[in-house]
Amino acid sequence: MLLGLDKIDPKRIAILDSEGGIVTYGDIVARANAICEEVKERTFCILPVENKAADALEVMAMLVSERIVPLIVNKKTDEALMAHLQQTYGKVGTAIYPQLSHLLPTSGSTGSPKLVRHCYDNIEAAGLNISTFFELKESDRPLMVLPLYYTMGLSMLFSHLRVGATVLLTGRNMTDPVFWKFLKEEKATSFTGVPYSFQILDMMRFYRMDLPELELLTQGGGKMPTALNEKFVNYCEQHGKRWIATYGQSECTARMAYLPAKWAREKMGSIGIAVPNGELSLIDDNGNPITTPGIEGEMCYRGKNVTMGYATCAEDLLKGDERNGFIRTGDLARFDEDGCYYIVGRMGRFLKLFGMRVGLDECEQIIYTDCACESACVGTDEKMIVYITDAAKTQAVKDALVEKTHIVATSFEIRVIPEIPKNEAGKKLFSKLENK
């Protein structure tokens, strides 16, 4: 059975949520067996979820059963975007590649119909790799605030359930007293967050709290501001805890690299080394390998956690593995003498705002559809800058982006310019825009 869940004591609690929901390992196996009885042929479904034990049970049972292939999406996905997904994939039926396990949108916040195709080997590999470098064990009680529809959230489930741990799941806001009551009363042993999560912890004066059971803090979802990173490195050093920064993509079932705790201060800002059983490398513009430290190139990754490819229509769910365990990440990086990698830029057109990957092209489409306004979106992981030519639509554009992405308004800066620069073929010249 997937992740060896049938080998774990069925009475052990697998998932406990902050609303009192409880799922045992036996519940997951029983629900998976029930699905096998009810569903005779492999089929596809769109599964909206939130961070509750009942939803996590459905996700894991579908995966373990290998009968239902879920497209896992945010339960709060905009109705129009959900309808688009239904229209694109709703008539898949039973024509599905045998090893396809689940699908995730490439842009979890904008509801893109472009999906990442995962297989069962990806789940096994992620569970093994992550549980190995984090040194996970049965007694662990990780606090999971990352969404179930987010690749890093799912990877938390895979890795911790593989070792028989109890995942403490919550959808509560981190400023909610219930959140902190849950963390303390259930004696959380680890916390995983994106940069925004740690900004909130900083604001909440986390460093003053007495949390003796909390042993591990891990960060992913984009680059951490240096000053904030240093605060948590200091905290962990002073309190005997581990601080481990990680790097990953949905295309690689979350984690691809991690910075060992021993280098947390010395190599702050580095994504570290490849996860166990994985391999990082760099190539130049001609595709030749870069073997000299300090030289920038496109970062590549090889491992069994590399997903099979993308889907943009129902027919793509019949496709097999198009990547064969290798991917060009689209990130520009360099490595040092110890083999630790540093991301220096991004080749693709997307940002990670508050840890959520947001497609710039998709945001331009949202603005065009909702506001009848042409735009050009650029920016950094700190803020998206949106250029428009109609000042009267400034607020409408910001409102549309907030509504569709579910990301706070301060992440978007609207700038009005006379015209969007383009070349003779009509393509936007993003390099001509001021990106500060």
QUIMO-V321462 format. One record per residue. N is the residue number from 1. PHI is phi in whole degrees, -180 to 180 (* if undefined). BURIAL is + if it has 16 or more other ideal C-beta (glycine too) atoms within 10 Angstrom, else -. Layout:
# QUIMO-V321462
n,phi,burial
N,PHI,BURIAL
N,PHI,BURIAL
This chain:
# QUIMO-V321462
n,phi,burial
1,*,-
2,-50,+
3,61,+
4,65,-
5,-65,+
6,-75,-
7,-91,-
8,-95,+
9,-49,-
10,-62,-
11,-85,-
12,-65,-
13,-79,+
14,-90,+
15,-139,+
16,-132,+
17,-105,+
18,-75,+
19,-103,-
20,99,-
21,-72,-
22,-132,-
23,-130,+
24,-95,+
25,-64,+
26,-64,+
27,-62,+
28,-63,+
29,-64,+
30,-64,-
31,-67,+
32,-63,+
33,-65,-
34,-65,-
35,-61,+
36,-62,-
37,-72,-
38,-81,-
39,-112,-
40,-83,-
41,-122,-
42,-59,+
43,-143,-
44,-112,+
45,-149,-
46,-96,+
47,-117,+
48,-76,+
49,-136,+
50,-137,+
51,-80,+
52,-132,+
53,-59,+
54,-62,-
55,-72,+
56,-64,+
57,-61,+
58,-63,+
59,-58,+
60,-67,+
61,-66,+
62,-63,+
63,-66,+
64,-66,+
65,-66,+
66,60,+
67,-107,+
68,-114,+
69,-104,+
70,-89,+
71,-93,+
72,-91,+
73,-132,+
74,-65,+
75,-62,+
76,-98,-
77,-58,+
78,-52,+
79,-58,-
80,-66,-
81,-69,+
82,-64,+
83,-62,-
84,-65,-
85,-64,+
86,-62,-
87,-65,-
88,-76,+
89,-120,+
90,-64,-
91,-111,-
92,-65,+
93,68,-
94,-106,-
95,-83,-
96,-137,+
97,-59,+
98,-57,-
99,-95,-
100,-67,+
101,-101,+
102,-163,+
103,-131,+
104,-131,+
105,-62,+
106,-67,+
107,-129,+
108,-59,+
109,-95,+
110,-109,+
111,64,+
112,-63,+
113,-75,+
114,-80,-
115,-116,+
116,-97,+
117,-95,+
118,-99,+
119,-122,+
120,-64,+
121,-64,+
122,-61,+
123,-64,+
124,-61,+
125,-65,+
126,-62,+
127,-60,+
128,-70,+
129,-60,+
130,-71,+
131,-65,+
132,-73,-
133,-76,+
134,-85,+
135,57,-
136,-74,+
137,-145,-
138,-58,-
139,-80,-
140,-67,+
141,-134,+
142,-72,+
143,-89,+
144,-110,+
145,-105,+
146,-68,+
147,-65,+
148,-64,+
149,-88,+
150,-102,+
151,-55,+
152,-72,+
153,-66,+
154,-60,+
155,-65,+
156,-63,+
157,-62,+
158,-57,+
159,-73,+
160,-79,+
161,-68,+
162,-59,+
163,-101,+
164,83,+
165,-78,+
166,-111,+
167,-87,+
168,-94,+
169,-106,+
170,-146,+
171,-109,+
172,-70,+
173,-65,-
174,-70,+
175,-96,-
176,-79,-
177,-55,-
178,-62,-
179,-58,+
180,-71,+
181,-62,-
182,-63,+
183,-58,+
184,-76,-
185,-68,-
186,-92,+
187,54,-
188,-60,+
189,-100,+
190,-152,+
191,-139,+
192,-119,+
193,-147,+
194,-100,+
195,-50,+
196,-62,+
197,-58,+
198,-77,+
199,-64,+
200,-67,-
201,-59,+
202,-62,+
203,-64,-
204,-84,-
205,57,-
206,-55,+
207,-62,-
208,-89,-
209,-78,-
210,-96,-
211,-130,+
212,-63,-
213,-78,-
214,-71,+
215,-111,+
216,-137,+
217,-119,+
218,-128,+
219,-132,+
220,-149,+
221,78,+
222,121,+
223,-72,+
224,-88,+
225,-56,-
226,-57,-
227,-62,-
228,-70,-
229,-56,+
230,-64,-
231,-59,+
232,-78,+
233,-63,+
234,-60,-
235,-58,+
236,-67,+
237,-64,-
238,-73,-
239,-113,-
240,67,-
241,-112,+
242,-99,+
243,-118,+
244,-128,+
245,-86,+
246,-132,+
247,-138,+
248,-170,+
249,-146,+
250,-58,+
251,-64,+
252,-124,+
253,51,+
254,82,+
255,-77,+
256,-122,+
257,-149,+
258,-149,+
259,-102,+
260,-52,-
261,-56,+
262,-65,-
263,-107,+
264,-55,+
265,-90,-
266,-60,-
267,-120,+
268,-56,-
269,99,-
270,-85,+
271,-87,+
272,86,+
273,-116,+
274,-64,+
275,-64,+
276,-53,-
277,73,-
278,-120,+
279,-144,-
280,-101,+
281,-158,+
282,-123,+
283,-130,-
284,-88,-
285,-62,-
286,-98,-
287,85,-
288,-86,-
289,-66,-
290,-102,+
291,-117,-
292,-103,-
293,-59,-
294,88,-
295,-92,-
296,-83,-
297,-167,+
298,-79,+
299,-81,+
300,-120,+
301,-140,+
302,-129,+
303,173,+
304,-73,+
305,-86,+
306,-69,+
307,-74,+
308,-81,+
309,140,+
310,-108,+
311,-131,+
312,-125,-
313,-154,-
314,-58,+
315,-63,-
316,-68,+
317,-75,+
318,-91,-
319,-69,-
320,-92,-
321,-79,+
322,-97,-
323,-108,+
324,54,-
325,78,+
326,-135,-
327,-146,+
328,-91,-
329,-74,+
330,85,+
331,-99,+
332,-90,+
333,-150,+
334,-139,+
335,-129,+
336,-101,-
337,-64,-
338,-92,-
339,81,-
340,-89,+
341,-97,+
342,-129,+
343,-78,+
344,-116,-
345,179,-
346,-133,+
347,-84,-
348,-84,-
349,-101,-
350,-152,+
351,-122,+
352,-118,+
353,-97,+
354,54,+
355,84,+
356,-100,+
357,-76,+
358,-125,+
359,-77,+
360,-67,+
361,-65,-
362,-68,+
363,-67,+
364,-63,+
365,-69,+
366,-60,+
367,-63,+
368,-65,-
369,-73,-
370,-85,+
371,-120,+
372,50,-
373,-137,+
374,-79,-
375,-149,+
376,-139,+
377,-106,+
378,-138,+
379,138,+
380,-130,-
381,-70,+
382,-88,-
383,-162,-
384,-94,+
385,-106,+
386,-114,+
387,-96,+
388,-132,+
389,-112,-
390,-116,-
391,-61,-
392,-66,-
393,-103,+
394,-55,+
395,-69,-
396,-63,+
397,-65,+
398,-63,+
399,-61,-
400,-64,+
401,-67,+
402,-63,-
403,-64,-
404,-83,+
405,-97,+
406,61,+
407,-115,+
408,-60,-
409,-61,-
410,-67,-
411,-78,+
412,-121,+
413,-115,-
414,-97,+
415,-122,-
416,-101,-
417,-131,-
418,-61,-
419,-157,-
420,-82,+
421,-66,-
422,-140,-
423,-90,-
424,-65,-
425,-87,-
426,89,-
427,-82,-
428,-67,+
429,-101,-
430,-65,-
431,-67,-
432,-83,-
433,-91,+
434,-76,-
435,-120,-
436,-131,-
